[in-house]
Amino acid sequence: MEPIALKRRDQHPGNRRIGNFGDGRVNAFNAITGQFEGQMLDSNNKPLSIDGLWALSFGNNLNAGSSLELYFTAGPNDEANGLLGKITPVATDQKGNTE
């Protein structure tokens, strides 16, 4: 099963973020049409990859953190380690931010 996170409530509600367990990349799909919309990019405009990605979830502006940040759990090093992290938007005009 792949990690899934809906887009934040203030963004288009028909999009989903799907994390691939195998390569750790985060892809965007239209939840209504199923159409692939692209991959989440890092600050170097390359596809973001999280080693051992397990789950994705936006915060809720309460105990689960900011709704502007996408939180993840992962098991890097062939799941020998555990990791909790967050992905925050960058303030640059990148392909992934403007499409």
Phi and psi in radians as a Rosetta constraint file:
Dihedral C 1 N 2 CA 2 C 2 CIRCULARHARMONIC -1.690 0.35
Dihedral N 2 CA 2 C 2 N 3 CIRCULARHARMONIC 2.551 0.35
Dihedral C 2 N 3 CA 3 C 3 CIRCULARHARMONIC -1.120 0.35
Dihedral N 3 CA 3 C 3 N 4 CIRCULARHARMONIC 2.460 0.35
Dihedral C 3 N 4 CA 4 C 4 CIRCULARHARMONIC -2.322 0.35
Dihedral N 4 CA 4 C 4 N 5 CIRCULARHARMONIC 2.403 0.35
Dihedral C 4 N 5 CA 5 C 5 CIRCULARHARMONIC -2.424 0.35
Dihedral N 5 CA 5 C 5 N 6 CIRCULARHARMONIC 2.251 0.35
Dihedral C 5 N 6 CA 6 C 6 CIRCULARHARMONIC -1.209 0.35
Dihedral N 6 CA 6 C 6 N 7 CIRCULARHARMONIC 2.714 0.35
Dihedral C 6 N 7 CA 7 C 7 CIRCULARHARMONIC -1.168 0.35
Dihedral N 7 CA 7 C 7 N 8 CIRCULARHARMONIC 2.792 0.35
Dihedral C 7 N 8 CA 8 C 8 CIRCULARHARMONIC -0.967 0.35
Dihedral N 8 CA 8 C 8 N 9 CIRCULARHARMONIC 2.696 0.35
Dihedral C 8 N 9 CA 9 C 9 CIRCULARHARMONIC -1.053 0.35
Dihedral N 9 CA 9 C 9 N 10 CIRCULARHARMONIC -0.512 0.35
Dihedral C 9 N 10 CA 10 C 10 CIRCULARHARMONIC -1.477 0.35
Dihedral N 10 CA 10 C 10 N 11 CIRCULARHARMONIC 0.001 0.35
Dihedral C 10 N 11 CA 11 C 11 CIRCULARHARMONIC -1.808 0.35
Dihedral N 11 CA 11 C 11 N 12 CIRCULARHARMONIC 3.077 0.35
Dihedral C 11 N 12 CA 12 C 12 CIRCULARHARMONIC -0.976 0.35
Dihedral N 12 CA 12 C 12 N 13 CIRCULARHARMONIC 2.137 0.35
Dihedral C 12 N 13 CA 13 C 13 CIRCULARHARMONIC -1.260 0.35
Dihedral N 13 CA 13 C 13 N 14 CIRCULARHARMONIC -0.185 0.35
Dihedral C 13 N 14 CA 14 C 14 CIRCULARHARMONIC -1.559 0.35
Dihedral N 14 CA 14 C 14 N 15 CIRCULARHARMONIC 0.148 0.35
Dihedral C 14 N 15 CA 15 C 15 CIRCULARHARMONIC -1.903 0.35
Dihedral N 15 CA 15 C 15 N 16 CIRCULARHARMONIC 2.602 0.35
Dihedral C 15 N 16 CA 16 C 16 CIRCULARHARMONIC -2.271 0.35
Dihedral N 16 CA 16 C 16 N 17 CIRCULARHARMONIC 2.604 0.35
Dihedral C 16 N 17 CA 17 C 17 CIRCULARHARMONIC -1.801 0.35
Dihedral N 17 CA 17 C 17 N 18 CIRCULARHARMONIC 2.208 0.35
Dihedral C 17 N 18 CA 18 C 18 CIRCULARHARMONIC -2.051 0.35
Dihedral N 18 CA 18 C 18 N 19 CIRCULARHARMONIC 2.150 0.35
Dihedral C 18 N 19 CA 19 C 19 CIRCULARHARMONIC -1.691 0.35
Dihedral N 19 CA 19 C 19 N 20 CIRCULARHARMONIC 2.298 0.35
Dihedral C 19 N 20 CA 20 C 20 CIRCULARHARMONIC -1.529 0.35
Dihedral N 20 CA 20 C 20 N 21 CIRCULARHARMONIC 2.128 0.35
Dihedral C 20 N 21 CA 21 C 21 CIRCULARHARMONIC -1.094 0.35
Dihedral N 21 CA 21 C 21 N 22 CIRCULARHARMONIC -0.667 0.35
Dihedral C 21 N 22 CA 22 C 22 CIRCULARHARMONIC -1.184 0.35
Dihedral N 22 CA 22 C 22 N 23 CIRCULARHARMONIC -0.941 0.35
Dihedral C 22 N 23 CA 23 C 23 CIRCULARHARMONIC -1.835 0.35
Dihedral N 23 CA 23 C 23 N 24 CIRCULARHARMONIC -0.058 0.35
Dihedral C 23 N 24 CA 24 C 24 CIRCULARHARMONIC 1.259 0.35
Dihedral N 24 CA 24 C 24 N 25 CIRCULARHARMONIC 0.208 0.35
Dihedral C 24 N 25 CA 25 C 25 CIRCULARHARMONIC -1.487 0.35
Dihedral N 25 CA 25 C 25 N 26 CIRCULARHARMONIC 2.648 0.35
Dihedral C 25 N 26 CA 26 C 26 CIRCULARHARMONIC -1.936 0.35
Dihedral N 26 CA 26 C 26 N 27 CIRCULARHARMONIC 2.043 0.35
Dihedral C 26 N 27 CA 27 C 27 CIRCULARHARMONIC -1.904 0.35
Dihedral N 27 CA 27 C 27 N 28 CIRCULARHARMONIC 2.643 0.35
Dihedral C 27 N 28 CA 28 C 28 CIRCULARHARMONIC -1.924 0.35
Dihedral N 28 CA 28 C 28 N 29 CIRCULARHARMONIC 2.324 0.35
Dihedral C 28 N 29 CA 29 C 29 CIRCULARHARMONIC -2.286 0.35
Dihedral N 29 CA 29 C 29 N 30 CIRCULARHARMONIC 2.573 0.35
Dihedral C 29 N 30 CA 30 C 30 CIRCULARHARMONIC -1.327 0.35
Dihedral N 30 CA 30 C 30 N 31 CIRCULARHARMONIC 2.104 0.35
Dihedral C 30 N 31 CA 31 C 31 CIRCULARHARMONIC -1.192 0.35
Dihedral N 31 CA 31 C 31 N 32 CIRCULARHARMONIC -0.368 0.35
Dihedral C 31 N 32 CA 32 C 32 CIRCULARHARMONIC -1.533 0.35
Dihedral N 32 CA 32 C 32 N 33 CIRCULARHARMONIC -0.832 0.35
Dihedral C 32 N 33 CA 33 C 33 CIRCULARHARMONIC -1.644 0.35
Dihedral N 33 CA 33 C 33 N 34 CIRCULARHARMONIC -0.331 0.35
Dihedral C 33 N 34 CA 34 C 34 CIRCULARHARMONIC 1.379 0.35
Dihedral N 34 CA 34 C 34 N 35 CIRCULARHARMONIC 0.063 0.35
Dihedral C 34 N 35 CA 35 C 35 CIRCULARHARMONIC -1.233 0.35
Dihedral N 35 CA 35 C 35 N 36 CIRCULARHARMONIC 2.340 0.35
Dihedral C 35 N 36 CA 36 C 36 CIRCULARHARMONIC -1.176 0.35
Dihedral N 36 CA 36 C 36 N 37 CIRCULARHARMONIC 2.285 0.35
Dihedral C 36 N 37 CA 37 C 37 CIRCULARHARMONIC -1.953 0.35
Dihedral N 37 CA 37 C 37 N 38 CIRCULARHARMONIC -0.130 0.35
Dihedral C 37 N 38 CA 38 C 38 CIRCULARHARMONIC 2.311 0.35
Dihedral N 38 CA 38 C 38 N 39 CIRCULARHARMONIC 3.112 0.35
Dihedral C 38 N 39 CA 39 C 39 CIRCULARHARMONIC -1.897 0.35
Dihedral N 39 CA 39 C 39 N 40 CIRCULARHARMONIC 2.618 0.35
Dihedral C 39 N 40 CA 40 C 40 CIRCULARHARMONIC -1.191 0.35
Dihedral N 40 CA 40 C 40 N 41 CIRCULARHARMONIC 2.332 0.35
Dihedral C 40 N 41 CA 41 C 41 CIRCULARHARMONIC -1.862 0.35
Dihedral N 41 CA 41 C 41 N 42 CIRCULARHARMONIC 2.633 0.35
Dihedral C 41 N 42 CA 42 C 42 CIRCULARHARMONIC -1.498 0.35
Dihedral N 42 CA 42 C 42 N 43 CIRCULARHARMONIC -3.069 0.35
Dihedral C 42 N 43 CA 43 C 43 CIRCULARHARMONIC -1.201 0.35
Dihedral N 43 CA 43 C 43 N 44 CIRCULARHARMONIC -0.193 0.35
Dihedral C 43 N 44 CA 44 C 44 CIRCULARHARMONIC -1.739 0.35
Dihedral N 44 CA 44 C 44 N 45 CIRCULARHARMONIC 0.210 0.35
Dihedral C 44 N 45 CA 45 C 45 CIRCULARHARMONIC 1.149 0.35
Dihedral N 45 CA 45 C 45 N 46 CIRCULARHARMONIC 0.488 0.35
Dihedral C 45 N 46 CA 46 C 46 CIRCULARHARMONIC -1.923 0.35
Dihedral N 46 CA 46 C 46 N 47 CIRCULARHARMONIC 2.683 0.35
Dihedral C 46 N 47 CA 47 C 47 CIRCULARHARMONIC -0.999 0.35
Dihedral N 47 CA 47 C 47 N 48 CIRCULARHARMONIC 2.258 0.35
Dihedral C 47 N 48 CA 48 C 48 CIRCULARHARMONIC -1.222 0.35
Dihedral N 48 CA 48 C 48 N 49 CIRCULARHARMONIC 2.378 0.35
Dihedral C 48 N 49 CA 49 C 49 CIRCULARHARMONIC -2.373 0.35
Dihedral N 49 CA 49 C 49 N 50 CIRCULARHARMONIC 2.212 0.35
Dihedral C 49 N 50 CA 50 C 50 CIRCULARHARMONIC -1.986 0.35
Dihedral N 50 CA 50 C 50 N 51 CIRCULARHARMONIC 2.010 0.35
Dihedral C 50 N 51 CA 51 C 51 CIRCULARHARMONIC -1.044 0.35
Dihedral N 51 CA 51 C 51 N 52 CIRCULARHARMONIC 2.118 0.35
Dihedral C 51 N 52 CA 52 C 52 CIRCULARHARMONIC 1.270 0.35
Dihedral N 52 CA 52 C 52 N 53 CIRCULARHARMONIC 0.495 0.35
Dihedral C 52 N 53 CA 53 C 53 CIRCULARHARMONIC -0.900 0.35
Dihedral N 53 CA 53 C 53 N 54 CIRCULARHARMONIC 2.257 0.35
Dihedral C 53 N 54 CA 54 C 54 CIRCULARHARMONIC -1.923 0.35
Dihedral N 54 CA 54 C 54 N 55 CIRCULARHARMONIC -0.910 0.35
Dihedral C 54 N 55 CA 55 C 55 CIRCULARHARMONIC -2.562 0.35
Dihedral N 55 CA 55 C 55 N 56 CIRCULARHARMONIC 2.705 0.35
Dihedral C 55 N 56 CA 56 C 56 CIRCULARHARMONIC -2.277 0.35
Dihedral N 56 CA 56 C 56 N 57 CIRCULARHARMONIC 2.485 0.35
Dihedral C 56 N 57 CA 57 C 57 CIRCULARHARMONIC -2.842 0.35
Dihedral N 57 CA 57 C 57 N 58 CIRCULARHARMONIC 2.340 0.35
Dihedral C 57 N 58 CA 58 C 58 CIRCULARHARMONIC -1.351 0.35
Dihedral N 58 CA 58 C 58 N 59 CIRCULARHARMONIC 2.624 0.35
Dihedral C 58 N 59 CA 59 C 59 CIRCULARHARMONIC -1.192 0.35
Dihedral N 59 CA 59 C 59 N 60 CIRCULARHARMONIC 3.062 0.35
Dihedral C 59 N 60 CA 60 C 60 CIRCULARHARMONIC -2.146 0.35
Dihedral N 60 CA 60 C 60 N 61 CIRCULARHARMONIC 0.252 0.35
Dihedral C 60 N 61 CA 61 C 61 CIRCULARHARMONIC 1.103 0.35
Dihedral N 61 CA 61 C 61 N 62 CIRCULARHARMONIC 0.294 0.35
Dihedral C 61 N 62 CA 62 C 62 CIRCULARHARMONIC -2.201 0.35
Dihedral N 62 CA 62 C 62 N 63 CIRCULARHARMONIC -2.243 0.35
Dihedral C 62 N 63 CA 63 C 63 CIRCULARHARMONIC -1.203 0.35
Dihedral N 63 CA 63 C 63 N 64 CIRCULARHARMONIC -0.313 0.35
Dihedral C 63 N 64 CA 64 C 64 CIRCULARHARMONIC -1.648 0.35
Dihedral N 64 CA 64 C 64 N 65 CIRCULARHARMONIC 0.284 0.35
Dihedral C 64 N 65 CA 65 C 65 CIRCULARHARMONIC 1.541 0.35
Dihedral N 65 CA 65 C 65 N 66 CIRCULARHARMONIC -3.069 0.35
Dihedral C 65 N 66 CA 66 C 66 CIRCULARHARMONIC -1.244 0.35
Dihedral N 66 CA 66 C 66 N 67 CIRCULARHARMONIC 2.437 0.35
Dihedral C 66 N 67 CA 67 C 67 CIRCULARHARMONIC -1.304 0.35
Dihedral N 67 CA 67 C 67 N 68 CIRCULARHARMONIC -0.120 0.35
Dihedral C 67 N 68 CA 68 C 68 CIRCULARHARMONIC -1.520 0.35
Dihedral N 68 CA 68 C 68 N 69 CIRCULARHARMONIC -0.088 0.35
Dihedral C 68 N 69 CA 69 C 69 CIRCULARHARMONIC -2.068 0.35
Dihedral N 69 CA 69 C 69 N 70 CIRCULARHARMONIC 2.442 0.35
Dihedral C 69 N 70 CA 70 C 70 CIRCULARHARMONIC -1.743 0.35
Dihedral N 70 CA 70 C 70 N 71 CIRCULARHARMONIC 2.034 0.35
Dihedral C 70 N 71 CA 71 C 71 CIRCULARHARMONIC -1.627 0.35
Dihedral N 71 CA 71 C 71 N 72 CIRCULARHARMONIC 2.630 0.35
Dihedral C 71 N 72 CA 72 C 72 CIRCULARHARMONIC -2.479 0.35
Dihedral N 72 CA 72 C 72 N 73 CIRCULARHARMONIC 2.732 0.35
Dihedral C 72 N 73 CA 73 C 73 CIRCULARHARMONIC -2.117 0.35
Dihedral N 73 CA 73 C 73 N 74 CIRCULARHARMONIC 2.594 0.35
Dihedral C 73 N 74 CA 74 C 74 CIRCULARHARMONIC -2.645 0.35
Dihedral N 74 CA 74 C 74 N 75 CIRCULARHARMONIC 2.827 0.35
Dihedral C 74 N 75 CA 75 C 75 CIRCULARHARMONIC -2.182 0.35
Dihedral N 75 CA 75 C 75 N 76 CIRCULARHARMONIC 1.327 0.35
Dihedral C 75 N 76 CA 76 C 76 CIRCULARHARMONIC -1.143 0.35
Dihedral N 76 CA 76 C 76 N 77 CIRCULARHARMONIC 2.920 0.35
Dihedral C 76 N 77 CA 77 C 77 CIRCULARHARMONIC 1.035 0.35
Dihedral N 77 CA 77 C 77 N 78 CIRCULARHARMONIC 0.916 0.35
Dihedral C 77 N 78 CA 78 C 78 CIRCULARHARMONIC 0.972 0.35
Dihedral N 78 CA 78 C 78 N 79 CIRCULARHARMONIC 0.713 0.35
Dihedral C 78 N 79 CA 79 C 79 CIRCULARHARMONIC 1.153 0.35
Dihedral N 79 CA 79 C 79 N 80 CIRCULARHARMONIC 0.346 0.35
Dihedral C 79 N 80 CA 80 C 80 CIRCULARHARMONIC -1.327 0.35
Dihedral N 80 CA 80 C 80 N 81 CIRCULARHARMONIC -0.392 0.35
Dihedral C 80 N 81 CA 81 C 81 CIRCULARHARMONIC -2.128 0.35
Dihedral N 81 CA 81 C 81 N 82 CIRCULARHARMONIC 2.843 0.35
Dihedral C 81 N 82 CA 82 C 82 CIRCULARHARMONIC -2.072 0.35
Dihedral N 82 CA 82 C 82 N 83 CIRCULARHARMONIC 2.514 0.35
Dihedral C 82 N 83 CA 83 C 83 CIRCULARHARMONIC -2.481 0.35
Dihedral N 83 CA 83 C 83 N 84 CIRCULARHARMONIC 2.310 0.35
Dihedral C 83 N 84 CA 84 C 84 CIRCULARHARMONIC -2.019 0.35
Dihedral N 84 CA 84 C 84 N 85 CIRCULARHARMONIC 2.239 0.35
Dihedral C 84 N 85 CA 85 C 85 CIRCULARHARMONIC -2.541 0.35
Dihedral N 85 CA 85 C 85 N 86 CIRCULARHARMONIC 3.111 0.35
Dihedral C 85 N 86 CA 86 C 86 CIRCULARHARMONIC -2.436 0.35
Dihedral N 86 CA 86 C 86 N 87 CIRCULARHARMONIC 2.626 0.35
Dihedral C 86 N 87 CA 87 C 87 CIRCULARHARMONIC -1.966 0.35
Dihedral N 87 CA 87 C 87 N 88 CIRCULARHARMONIC 2.157 0.35
Dihedral C 87 N 88 CA 88 C 88 CIRCULARHARMONIC -1.970 0.35
Dihedral N 88 CA 88 C 88 N 89 CIRCULARHARMONIC 2.552 0.35
Dihedral C 88 N 89 CA 89 C 89 CIRCULARHARMONIC -1.165 0.35
Dihedral N 89 CA 89 C 89 N 90 CIRCULARHARMONIC 2.591 0.35
Dihedral C 89 N 90 CA 90 C 90 CIRCULARHARMONIC -1.738 0.35
Dihedral N 90 CA 90 C 90 N 91 CIRCULARHARMONIC 2.671 0.35
Dihedral C 90 N 91 CA 91 C 91 CIRCULARHARMONIC -1.637 0.35
Dihedral N 91 CA 91 C 91 N 92 CIRCULARHARMONIC 0.659 0.35
Dihedral C 91 N 92 CA 92 C 92 CIRCULARHARMONIC -2.054 0.35
Dihedral N 92 CA 92 C 92 N 93 CIRCULARHARMONIC 2.769 0.35
Dihedral C 92 N 93 CA 93 C 93 CIRCULARHARMONIC -1.517 0.35
Dihedral N 93 CA 93 C 93 N 94 CIRCULARHARMONIC 1.743 0.35
Dihedral C 93 N 94 CA 94 C 94 CIRCULARHARMONIC -2.030 0.35
Dihedral N 94 CA 94 C 94 N 95 CIRCULARHARMONIC 2.789 0.35
Dihedral C 94 N 95 CA 95 C 95 CIRCULARHARMONIC -0.887 0.35
Dihedral N 95 CA 95 C 95 N 96 CIRCULARHARMONIC -0.827 0.35
Dihedral C 95 N 96 CA 96 C 96 CIRCULARHARMONIC -1.194 0.35
Dihedral N 96 CA 96 C 96 N 97 CIRCULARHARMONIC -0.353 0.35
Dihedral C 96 N 97 CA 97 C 97 CIRCULARHARMONIC -1.572 0.35
Dihedral N 97 CA 97 C 97 N 98 CIRCULARHARMONIC -0.306 0.35
Dihedral C 97 N 98 CA 98 C 98 CIRCULARHARMONIC -1.967 0.35
Dihedral N 98 CA 98 C 98 N 99 CIRCULARHARMONIC -0.091 0.35
